[in-house]
Amino acid sequence: MSSQRAGSPLRVGILGAGNIARLHSVGWNEFSQNAEIAAYSDVDTVRARYMSDTHTGGTAKTYDSIDAIVADPEIDVIDVCLPHHLHVDAVLKAAQAGKAILCEKPLCTNLSDAAKIRETIASTGVVFMGAHNNLFTPSLLEARRLISGGFIGRPFMYRTIEVFQSRSFDPWSKEASATGGGQRGWRADLRTSGGGELLDTGYHSTYRLLSLASGDRPVEVTGFLSRFLQSHLPTEDTGHVFIRFESGVVGEILTSWALDVVGARQFEIEGEFGAIAGSATSLSHQLYRWPEPATRTYPAPATFTLEIGHFIEVLKNGATNAAPIDDTIRTLQVIKGAYLSAKLGATVTLPEDPAGVPVARETAVSTPYSVQVPDEVLG
Ligand SMILES: NC(=O)c1ccc[n+]([C@@H]2O[C@H](COP(=O)([O-])OP(=O)(O)OC[C@H]3O[C@@H](n4cnc5c(N)ncnc54)[C@H](O)[C@@H]3O)[C@@H](O)[C@H]2O)c1
């Protein structure tokens, strides 16, 4: 980032002027003392112009490509809001141009590109943050505080849930969506999406699970994928993923474009002394033998705005990055592990290097909670 502008508002270039760019624009505009949207870039220049008019009164410049926006010397920050297959090119070029980067999920679509991104960020020294907006949900932050404060003792399992029954999604699509459509366009093409629901919306439930585990390394993954509702997709609309962490704690992810869950629950933690469960707007905490949980409610959080406010703090005041490169690569590795597992019909092992490609399991990882199945119970 250009140091000569250290005291001035950051000049932000938003790359991709679609659905999520709109929410990011609202977020950046909340911090107008510290950041200013300077440009939009989209192959569809009508969209870029529309965003500029709507969110900056037409002051933001418009471009039509990745190259054009990263070449603008006045821009300090590139906010990547593109379809998945374009993330690697956008991040590499932005880093090489010395820009700070906020990148929508997923980081990219494969682990070798992730390793390339990690090397380029290290060699250029730019600041990078994954746009893991759901990390900023107050109920999740409070749950993490309760866990690290020892309120439920040793954790035994974490469960995260990210689901919505999609019937209409792409606001730019001309396709009928009322008949169970949705998730069309680039999301329905593996060349542009890189995967199905698990790589897309499932990214949220995966980084949420890893944040609850707080540094405990995922060592084994079992994935179980289904296509319940979105029959036009080339792969899954739903993932069930089981994870063994190094400590022995078990993680479970439910992620879906086909299901809804009662109460919009997003996570649960079960531990030695009790359990915690949360949604975006509530957190319940129930210790062993309490007749009912203690529940606290929160206003619906504007997670994109919270995320952008945090990123500005990272850039301007050196706050600790909530989603550094290795965290987002680890998220991708777990997802890749789940895909390999579903393909093999078996549990897979995750290498220690987050960019290491998952491999078929040879022997089960032994943890303090692992069980050897006695022969007597088989058959
Ligand atoms: N955090 C969340 O909750 C959340 C929600 C939705 C989408 N996303 C992520 O945001 C990203 C974008 O998704 P979206 O829903 O906004 O998609 P979208 O289709 O609405 O927007 C993508 C935009 O990129 C433009 N584009 C395509 N190729 C381009 C190129 N070469 N150069 C410049 N622009 C180009 C398209 O014209 C389109 O306007 C994805 O990574 C997606 O997973 C995140």
The ligand as an SDF file (V2000), in Angstrom:
LIG
                    3D

 44 48  0  0  0  0  0  0  0  0999 V2000
  -19.6040  -13.6260    1.7120 N   0  0  0  0  0  0  0  0  0  0  0  0
  -20.7760  -13.9660    1.2140 C   0  0  0  0  0  0  0  0  0  0  0  0
  -21.7360  -14.1940    1.9380 O   0  0  0  0  0  0  0  0  0  0  0  0
  -20.9240  -14.0340   -0.2810 C   0  0  0  0  0  0  0  0  0  0  0  0
  -22.2050  -14.0560   -0.8520 C   0  0  0  0  0  0  0  0  0  0  0  0
  -22.3090  -14.0840   -2.2420 C   0  0  0  0  0  0  0  0  0  0  0  0
  -21.1530  -14.1280   -3.0290 C   0  0  0  0  0  0  0  0  0  0  0  0
  -19.9270  -14.1500   -2.4340 N   0  0  0  0  0  0  0  0  0  0  0  0
  -18.7010  -14.2750   -3.2420 C   0  0  0  0  0  0  0  0  0  0  0  0
  -18.5060  -13.0570   -3.9750 O   0  0  0  0  0  0  0  0  0  0  0  0
  -17.9100  -13.3670   -5.2380 C   0  0  0  0  0  0  0  0  0  0  0  0
  -18.7840  -12.7940   -6.3370 C   0  0  0  0  0  0  0  0  0  0  0  0
  -20.0790  -13.3530   -6.2380 O   0  0  0  0  0  0  0  0  0  0  0  0
  -21.3680  -12.5260   -6.6710 P   0  0  0  0  0  0  0  0  0  0  0  0
  -22.5390  -13.2240   -6.0650 O   0  0  0  0  0  0  0  0  0  0  0  0
  -21.1700  -11.0920   -6.3960 O   0  0  0  0  0  0  0  0  0  0  0  0
  -21.3390  -12.8090   -8.2370 O   0  0  0  0  0  0  0  0  0  0  0  0
  -22.0300  -11.9410   -9.3900 P   0  0  0  0  0  0  0  0  0  0  0  0
  -22.1770  -12.8460  -10.5550 O   0  0  0  0  0  0  0  0  0  0  0  0
  -23.2420  -11.2370   -8.8540 O   0  0  0  0  0  0  0  0  0  0  0  0
  -20.9140  -10.8210   -9.6940 O   0  0  0  0  0  0  0  0  0  0  0  0
  -19.6790  -11.1150  -10.3070 C   0  0  0  0  0  0  0  0  0  0  0  0
  -19.3180   -9.9560  -11.2250 C   0  0  0  0  0  0  0  0  0  0  0  0
  -18.0250  -10.1950  -11.7960 O   0  0  0  0  0  0  0  0  0  0  0  0
  -18.0510   -9.7100  -13.1140 C   0  0  0  0  0  0  0  0  0  0  0  0
  -16.9590  -10.2800  -13.8940 N   0  0  0  0  0  0  0  0  0  0  0  0
  -16.9010  -11.4950  -14.4820 C   0  0  0  0  0  0  0  0  0  0  0  0
  -15.7070  -11.6510  -15.1100 N   0  0  0  0  0  0  0  0  0  0  0  0
  -14.9980  -10.5130  -14.8910 C   0  0  0  0  0  0  0  0  0  0  0  0
  -13.6780  -10.0770  -15.2630 C   0  0  0  0  0  0  0  0  0  0  0  0
  -12.8560  -10.8540  -15.9680 N   0  0  0  0  0  0  0  0  0  0  0  0
  -13.2740   -8.8500  -14.8760 N   0  0  0  0  0  0  0  0  0  0  0  0
  -14.1110   -8.0530  -14.1620 C   0  0  0  0  0  0  0  0  0  0  0  0
  -15.3760   -8.4120  -13.7830 N   0  0  0  0  0  0  0  0  0  0  0  0
  -15.8030   -9.6350  -14.1430 C   0  0  0  0  0  0  0  0  0  0  0  0
  -19.4410  -10.0940  -13.6310 C   0  0  0  0  0  0  0  0  0  0  0  0
  -19.8090   -9.3610  -14.7680 O   0  0  0  0  0  0  0  0  0  0  0  0
  -20.3060   -9.8210  -12.3990 C   0  0  0  0  0  0  0  0  0  0  0  0
  -20.8380   -8.5010  -12.4140 O   0  0  0  0  0  0  0  0  0  0  0  0
  -17.7560  -14.8860   -5.2830 C   0  0  0  0  0  0  0  0  0  0  0  0
  -16.4810  -15.2140   -4.8590 O   0  0  0  0  0  0  0  0  0  0  0  0
  -18.7970  -15.3720   -4.2840 C   0  0  0  0  0  0  0  0  0  0  0  0
  -18.5270  -16.6430   -3.7150 O   0  0  0  0  0  0  0  0  0  0  0  0
  -19.7990  -14.0700   -1.0820 C   0  0  0  0  0  0  0  0  0  0  0  0
  1  2  1  0
  2  3  2  0
  2  4  1  0
  4  5  1  0
  4 44  2  0
  5  6  2  0
  6  7  1  0
  7  8  2  0
  8  9  1  0
  8 44  1  0
  9 10  1  0
  9 42  1  0
 10 11  1  0
 11 12  1  0
 11 40  1  0
 12 13  1  0
 13 14  1  0
 14 15  2  0
 14 16  1  0
 14 17  1  0
 17 18  1  0
 18 19  2  0
 18 20  1  0
 18 21  1  0
 21 22  1  0
 22 23  1  0
 23 24  1  0
 23 38  1  0
 24 25  1  0
 25 26  1  0
 25 36  1  0
 26 27  1  0
 26 35  1  0
 27 28  2  0
 28 29  1  0
 29 30  1  0
 29 35  2  0
 30 31  1  0
 30 32  2  0
 32 33  1  0
 33 34  2  0
 34 35  1  0
 36 37  1  0
 36 38  1  0
 38 39  1  0
 40 41  1  0
 40 42  1  0
 42 43  1  0
M  CHG  2   8   1  16  -1
M  END
$$$$
